[in-house]
Amino acid sequence: MSRGAQFDGPSLVAAIRQWGREAGFSQIGVAGVDLSDAEPGLLAWLSQGFHGEMHYMAAHGLKRARPAELVPGTVSVITARMDYLPAATSGGWQDAELARLQRPGEAIVSLYARGRDYHKVLRQRLQKLAERIAAQVGPYGHRAFTDSAPVLEAELATRSGQGWRGKHTLVLSREGGSMFFLGEIYVDLALPATPAEPAHCGSCSACIEACPTGAILGPQRLDARRCISYLTIEHPGPIPEDLRPLLANRIYGCDDCQLVCPWNKYAGRSPLPDFDARDGLAGAGIAQLLAWDEAEFLRRTEGSAIRRIGHVRWLRNLAVAAGNALRAGEDAGLRAALARWGAHPEPLVREHVAWALGAPAAPPELSAGR
């Protein structure tokens, strides 16, 4: 990394925060690079195997907690958060989202994934912010990240005042709840850190109690292997049979711990159209999505974060949701839609389809009582 020109630190940080808002970010902060006191917690989490099959977490080791090792020359980290609720999101959105669980035939995609891939949105805007800084101070060393490298994003965010670590391990803000993305710019500029925010969860344990699979073992203790977001996105193999019923109709991610969080009544709306829900990713029926062949899946998910799981995992997730819907007395063409994939060349799909089709019909009184 090269060294930037001389500058007034506090004034530059104030300017960066303003430029960040102009670029669509909700808040900008600055953290130092000494994260050594976070290393024991990271090592303990990895040693317990809570990262599951996210082998890259262990492969990068402590580099995740050492910014100057990841990008030599780094002396400060600029952090950014960006709200992602669509601008048209109405009041009562949390209850409206939770109500989707009462419609077993509807496929639930996590809110953050219904629009454009956030990696693309944040990366482009972080780069523009970095260029704006260069225009002010001259050439300097920098690299931008958003969930794309071994970076302790939540740790850097909390240290720089973006919020505090909620009991579900996500970052919470008094101004924006937790419905936001995080990004960073590692820089070789010695910038003054912005003050951290104290925790404001108090005795509330709503997120822990709401977790469908019990993945939140206690405050700031998450076993990713049981988390629905991990199971439907990161996990490459069969979803454990004992956990399948707990997924209900969630086919990509899970928002439950955020939906019950009182702080999310303050969740901000994004001014960017990028995060508006695409057709077919909010309110679609499971049978409707099972009709997508691989070409249709790729077309519908172009530029979306969902594409990264591929059509095979997509079908795996849909099969689990379909099986759960059948067990709840829902059909509406589900069996026929599933049967289409019963001879899929991938064993992963065949296994989950067979499990789903083996679902017993719900008793008449259960069907009538929904």
Secondary structure per residue as TSV (DSSP state, phi and psi in degrees):
chain	resnum	aa	ss	phi	psi
A	1	M	-	360.0	142.4
A	2	S	-	-89.6	165.7
A	3	R	-	-94.6	140.0
A	4	G	-	-78.6	169.3
A	5	A	-	-71.9	169.8
A	6	Q	-	-65.9	143.8
A	7	F	-	-156.6	163.1
A	8	D	-	-91.3	112.4
A	9	G	H	-54.9	-57.9
A	10	P	H	-59.4	-39.5
A	11	S	H	-66.7	-39.2
A	12	L	H	-67.2	-41.8
A	13	V	H	-60.9	-42.9
A	14	A	H	-60.2	-41.1
A	15	A	H	-67.4	-41.6
A	16	I	H	-61.5	-38.9
A	17	R	H	-64.1	-38.8
A	18	Q	H	-68.5	-44.9
A	19	W	H	-62.7	-35.2
A	20	G	H	-62.3	-43.4
A	21	R	H	-62.2	-41.1
A	22	E	H	-64.0	-27.0
A	23	A	T	-86.4	0.5
A	24	G	T	100.4	2.8
A	25	F	-	-82.1	149.4
A	26	S	S	-84.4	-29.0
A	27	Q	E	-161.8	146.7
A	28	I	E	-123.7	139.4
A	29	G	E	-137.8	174.7
A	30	V	E	-135.8	132.4
A	31	A	E	-123.3	155.6
A	32	G	-	-79.8	-177.2
A	33	V	S	-109.4	0.2
A	34	D	-	-87.2	98.6
A	35	L	-	-110.8	24.1
A	36	S	G	-58.6	-32.9
A	37	D	G	-75.9	-4.9
A	38	A	G	-93.4	-11.3
A	39	E	H	-65.1	-42.6
A	40	P	H	-59.4	-40.2
A	41	G	H	-65.3	-40.2
A	42	L	H	-64.2	-45.3
A	43	L	H	-63.9	-39.8
A	44	A	H	-65.2	-41.2
A	45	W	H	-62.4	-44.0
A	46	L	H	-67.1	-41.2
A	47	S	H	-65.4	-26.2
A	48	Q	T	-84.0	-3.3
A	49	G	T	74.7	16.3
A	50	F	T	-67.8	-13.3
A	51	H	T	-82.1	-6.2
A	52	G	T	61.3	-131.0
A	53	E	T	-95.4	17.9
A	54	M	-	-82.1	70.4
A	55	H	H	-61.8	-24.9
A	56	Y	H	-63.0	-25.6
A	57	M	H	-62.6	-42.9
A	58	A	H	-79.5	-33.7
A	59	A	H	-60.6	-36.8
A	60	H	T	-83.7	-12.5
A	61	G	G	51.5	-134.8
A	62	L	G	-80.9	-2.3
A	63	K	G	-58.4	-29.0
A	64	R	G	-60.8	-31.5
A	65	A	G	-100.4	8.5
A	66	R	-	-131.0	82.4
A	67	P	H	-53.9	-35.6
A	68	A	H	-74.0	-15.6
A	69	E	H	-85.6	-36.4
A	70	L	H	-66.6	-46.2
A	71	V	S	-128.5	94.9
A	72	P	T	-53.6	136.1
A	73	G	T	99.1	-11.0
A	74	T	-	-66.5	130.5
A	75	V	-	-125.1	-13.5
A	76	S	E	-146.5	155.0
A	77	V	E	-125.6	121.1
A	78	I	E	-86.4	124.7
A	79	T	E	-108.4	149.4
A	80	A	E	-139.2	143.5
A	81	R	E	-124.3	147.9
A	82	M	E	-135.9	118.2
A	83	D	E	-62.6	146.6
A	84	Y	-	-126.9	0.5
A	85	L	B	-64.5	134.0
A	86	P	-	-57.0	150.1
A	87	A	T	-57.6	-31.7
A	88	A	T	-85.1	4.4
A	89	T	-	-60.5	126.7
A	90	S	-	-92.0	168.4
A	91	G	T	-62.4	151.2
A	92	G	T	78.5	14.8
A	93	W	H	-62.0	-32.1
A	94	Q	H	-63.4	-46.0
A	95	D	H	-65.3	-36.6
A	96	A	H	-64.0	-37.9
A	97	E	H	-70.8	-42.4
A	98	L	H	-63.7	-29.8
A	99	A	G	-65.7	-21.4
A	100	R	G	-61.5	-27.3
A	101	L	G	-68.1	-18.3
A	102	Q	G	-87.1	0.5
A	103	R	-	-118.1	84.0
A	104	P	T	-58.4	-25.8
A	105	G	T	-83.4	-3.6
A	106	E	B	-94.6	135.7
A	107	A	-	-88.1	130.7
A	108	I	E	-103.9	120.8
A	109	V	E	-106.8	133.1
A	110	S	-	-53.1	141.9
A	111	L	G	-52.6	-40.9
A	112	Y	G	-66.5	-21.3
A	113	A	G	-100.9	7.7
A	114	R	S	-83.2	-15.3
A	115	G	S	-111.3	-146.3
A	116	R	S	-73.5	151.7
A	117	D	-	-56.7	118.9
A	118	Y	H	-64.2	-28.2
A	119	H	H	-56.2	-44.4
A	120	K	H	-67.8	-44.0
A	121	V	H	-63.5	-51.2
A	122	L	H	-68.9	-40.9
A	123	R	H	-60.7	-43.6
A	124	Q	H	-63.2	-41.3
A	125	R	H	-76.8	-31.8
A	126	L	H	-65.3	-38.9
A	127	Q	H	-66.1	-39.7
A	128	K	H	-63.6	-38.8
A	129	L	H	-64.6	-42.3
A	130	A	H	-61.1	-39.5
A	131	E	H	-68.0	-35.2
A	132	R	H	-64.2	-39.0
A	133	I	H	-64.4	-42.2
A	134	A	H	-61.7	-35.9
A	135	A	H	-64.6	-25.2
A	136	Q	H	-88.5	-43.8
A	137	V	H	-107.2	-8.3
A	138	G	-	93.3	-177.4
A	139	P	S	-57.8	137.0
A	140	Y	-	-151.9	161.6
A	141	G	-	-83.8	134.7
A	142	H	E	-161.7	155.0
A	143	R	E	-145.9	136.1
A	144	A	E	-102.8	143.0
A	145	F	E	-137.2	149.5
A	146	T	S	-150.3	99.0
A	147	D	S	53.4	37.1
A	148	S	S	-131.9	10.9
A	149	A	S	-161.7	168.2
A	150	P	S	-70.7	84.6
A	151	V	-	-127.9	133.3
A	152	L	-	-82.2	77.2
A	153	E	H	-59.8	-48.8
A	154	A	H	-64.7	-37.8
A	155	E	H	-64.3	-46.4
A	156	L	H	-64.4	-38.4
A	157	A	H	-63.9	-44.0
A	158	T	H	-69.8	-37.5
A	159	R	H	-66.6	-25.7
A	160	S	T	-97.8	7.5
A	161	G	T	88.9	12.7
A	162	Q	S	-69.8	-21.2
A	163	G	-	159.2	-161.0
A	164	W	E	-124.2	166.9
A	165	R	E	-82.4	115.3
A	166	G	-	-70.7	169.5
A	167	K	T	-67.5	-18.5
A	168	H	T	-86.0	2.0
A	169	T	S	84.7	-9.2
A	170	L	S	-78.3	158.4
A	171	V	E	-81.2	133.6
A	172	L	E	-116.8	139.2
A	173	S	B	-122.9	140.7
A	174	R	T	-66.1	-27.4
A	175	E	T	-91.3	-21.7
A	176	G	T	-136.5	12.1
A	177	G	B	58.9	-131.8
A	178	S	T	-129.7	8.2
A	179	M	-	-88.0	68.6
A	180	F	E	-151.5	160.1
A	181	F	E	-99.0	158.6
A	182	L	E	-119.6	148.1
A	183	G	E	-148.4	163.2
A	184	E	E	-141.3	152.6
A	185	I	E	-126.1	113.9
A	186	Y	E	-79.9	128.1
A	187	V	E	-132.0	156.3
A	188	D	S	-96.8	22.7
A	189	L	S	-98.9	131.1
A	190	A	-	-81.2	94.7
A	191	L	-	-103.7	145.6
A	192	P	-	-68.9	135.6
A	193	A	-	-70.3	147.2
A	194	T	-	-88.7	147.4
A	195	P	-	-67.0	145.2
A	196	A	-	-73.9	161.5
A	197	E	-	-107.0	128.5
A	198	P	-	-67.3	160.0
A	199	A	-	-72.7	146.2
A	200	H	-	-133.0	30.1
A	201	C	-	-82.8	-28.0
A	202	G	T	58.9	-136.7
A	203	S	T	-90.2	1.3
A	204	C	-	-63.0	133.9
A	205	S	-	-132.4	26.5
A	206	A	H	-57.5	-40.7
A	207	C	H	-66.3	-39.7
A	208	I	H	-64.1	-44.5
A	209	E	H	-69.6	-28.3
A	210	A	H	-83.5	-17.6
A	211	C	-	-59.7	119.0
A	212	P	T	-62.1	-29.3
A	213	T	T	-110.4	3.9
A	214	G	-	68.3	29.7
A	215	A	-	-72.5	-25.5
A	216	I	E	-88.2	101.4
A	217	L	E	-76.8	-19.7
A	218	G	E	173.3	179.6
A	219	P	T	-53.2	122.4
A	220	Q	T	59.9	27.8
A	221	R	E	-127.0	104.7
A	222	L	E	-117.4	125.8
A	223	D	-	-95.5	99.3
A	224	A	G	-59.3	-25.5
A	225	R	G	-63.5	-20.2
A	226	R	G	-105.0	-6.2
A	227	C	-	-75.9	132.4
A	228	I	H	-64.1	-33.9
A	229	S	H	-62.2	-43.3
A	230	Y	I	-64.5	-47.2
A	231	L	I	-63.0	-37.4
A	232	T	I	-90.4	-13.2
A	233	I	I	-120.9	-56.8
A	234	E	I	-84.7	-33.9
A	235	H	-	-71.5	123.2
A	236	P	-	-88.3	-18.0
A	237	G	S	-103.0	-159.6
A	238	P	-	-64.8	141.7
A	239	I	-	-78.3	127.5
A	240	P	-	-51.8	135.5
A	241	E	T	-60.1	-35.5
A	242	D	T	-69.2	-20.1
A	243	L	T	-94.2	-18.5
A	244	R	H	-55.7	-46.8
A	245	P	H	-61.1	-27.6
A	246	L	H	-74.9	-18.1
A	247	L	H	-72.0	-21.5
A	248	A	T	51.7	-124.4
A	249	N	T	-107.6	24.2
A	250	R	E	-84.9	117.6
A	251	I	E	-108.0	-12.9
A	252	Y	E	-155.9	101.0
A	253	G	-	80.5	180.0
A	254	C	-	-154.7	134.5
A	255	D	-	-112.7	4.7
A	256	D	H	-54.3	-45.3
A	257	C	H	-64.4	-26.1
A	258	Q	H	-85.0	-33.6
A	259	L	H	-66.2	-29.6
A	260	V	T	-92.9	-5.1
A	261	C	-	-72.9	123.0
A	262	P	G	-58.4	-29.6
A	263	W	G	-68.8	-18.7
A	264	N	G	-78.1	0.7
A	265	K	G	-69.2	-14.3
A	266	Y	G	-100.5	5.9
A	267	A	-	-55.0	132.2
A	268	G	-	-81.6	157.2
A	269	R	B	-98.5	144.2
A	270	S	-	-84.7	136.6
A	271	P	S	-79.4	-6.3
A	272	L	-	-91.5	136.1
A	273	P	G	-72.8	-11.3
A	274	D	G	-56.2	-32.0
A	275	F	G	-97.3	6.8
A	276	D	S	-65.6	142.0
A	277	A	-	-65.7	134.9
A	278	R	-	-77.9	155.6
A	279	D	T	-60.8	130.1
A	280	G	T	94.7	-8.5
A	281	L	S	-109.3	4.4
A	282	A	S	-143.0	113.7
A	283	G	S	88.1	4.2
A	284	A	-	-74.9	151.5
A	285	G	B	-80.3	151.2
A	286	I	H	-61.2	-42.8
A	287	A	H	-62.0	-37.0
A	288	Q	H	-62.3	-42.0
A	289	L	H	-75.9	-27.8
A	290	L	H	-67.1	-17.3
A	291	A	T	-77.6	-11.8
A	292	W	-	-75.6	120.1
A	293	D	-	-79.5	-178.5
A	294	E	H	-63.3	-39.1
A	295	A	H	-63.0	-41.4
A	296	E	H	-68.2	-39.8
A	297	F	H	-58.9	-47.0
A	298	L	H	-65.4	-36.7
A	299	R	H	-67.7	-44.8
A	300	R	H	-70.9	-26.8
A	301	T	T	-106.3	12.9
A	302	E	T	-59.5	128.2
A	303	G	T	75.5	11.7
A	304	S	S	-110.6	151.1
A	305	A	G	-65.1	-22.9
A	306	I	G	-65.7	-31.4
A	307	R	G	-57.6	-28.8
A	308	R	G	-63.1	-22.5
A	309	I	G	-81.6	-17.6
A	310	G	H	78.9	164.9
A	311	H	H	-68.7	-32.2
A	312	V	H	-64.7	-49.7
A	313	R	H	-66.6	-34.0
A	314	W	H	-57.2	-47.5
A	315	L	H	-66.4	-39.0
A	316	R	H	-56.0	-49.1
A	317	N	H	-64.6	-42.5
A	318	L	H	-64.6	-37.0
A	319	A	H	-63.5	-41.6
A	320	V	H	-62.6	-46.2
A	321	A	H	-62.4	-39.7
A	322	A	H	-65.4	-42.4
A	323	G	H	-60.9	-41.0
A	324	N	H	-66.1	-37.8
A	325	A	H	-65.7	-41.6
A	326	L	H	-62.2	-39.5
A	327	R	H	-67.9	-23.3
A	328	A	T	-88.0	1.8
A	329	G	T	93.2	7.2
A	330	E	-	-91.2	138.8
A	331	D	-	-131.8	-75.2
A	332	A	T	45.8	47.5
A	333	G	T	85.5	5.8
A	334	L	H	-65.7	-43.1
A	335	R	H	-62.2	-42.9
A	336	A	H	-65.9	-40.1
A	337	A	H	-65.4	-37.5
A	338	L	H	-69.6	-42.5
A	339	A	H	-58.0	-28.4
A	340	R	T	-57.9	-30.6
A	341	W	T	-102.7	8.9
A	342	G	T	-64.2	-23.5
A	343	A	T	-111.8	26.7
A	344	H	-	-57.4	143.3
A	345	P	S	-64.1	-21.7
A	346	E	S	-89.8	124.1
A	347	P	H	-56.6	-33.3
A	348	L	H	-59.5	-41.6
A	349	V	H	-71.2	-46.7
A	350	R	H	-57.7	-42.4
A	351	E	H	-61.2	-46.4
A	352	H	H	-73.5	-32.9
A	353	V	H	-65.7	-44.0
A	354	A	H	-61.1	-41.6
A	355	W	H	-60.6	-44.8
A	356	A	H	-65.5	-43.3
A	357	L	H	-71.0	-17.9
A	358	G	T	-82.2	1.5
A	359	A	-	-64.8	128.0
A	360	P	-	-70.3	148.2
A	361	A	-	-65.2	141.6
A	362	A	-	-69.3	146.1
A	363	P	-	-57.2	147.1
A	364	P	H	-53.1	-40.0
A	365	E	H	-67.3	-31.0
A	366	L	H	-70.2	-43.8
A	367	S	H	-60.6	-42.8
A	368	A	H	-72.1	-22.6
A	369	G	T	-90.6	0.3
A	370	R	-	-65.0	360.0
